[in-house]
Amino acid sequence: MNTIMTTLTVALVCGSAIGGMSWPNVWGAMEHIEISMGADNVIHTHVMTSASNRVEMNRFVGETYSGAAAVLDDSYYSSQYGWVADGFINLDAGEFVWVEHVSSTAGLNVYEGGMRMMRSMHTYDAILGTDGSSDQWMWGGTMVHNWYSADTLGEFDATYRVYVGDASGIELAGFTSSDVTLNFNAVPSPAGLSLIGLGGLVAARRRRA
């Protein structure tokens, strides 16, 4: 039982290499950006983290990732934040929930993700103002963990406006938007040394079996 749990820990933290493909690391508890809508058509957003409790972005020196995921090579990154519905959001045909970039610390990048562990299916497209992309991003209503990255150590913040718009992103009357701020701290990653230890532990337990 312990051997299985240790193996799972290594698999979740390591950049997975399956069939010659290597994907970015996933670690830490999910931090949900909860989106809900009241009966008065007011959008509400809620996130547990704050400027005093920042999500950490880690760098894994020497790792390279496959395909479009290579945008995260040699950067500090995290996929902990995930957009998710808090209850049922009732929209009519032609109405969509949009996220709009309001402001962010220089050097913070955002790339499109998806379900957190399905890394091979993420587009890794630049979004929300990154690399000249649109400041608007349509949220599809399911859980989406985008990738946030930076090239330097330090604290980063991003504020977004969540609103209801048409298929082209034009805001629709009759709804009230909401702002949410995400907080990050890019820190040196001890993961490499930790993984060596975990790998050794797995090997030792297998030898005892």
Order of alpha helices (4+ residues) and beta strands (2+ residues): alpha-beta-beta-beta-beta-beta-beta-beta-beta-beta-beta-beta-beta-beta-alpha
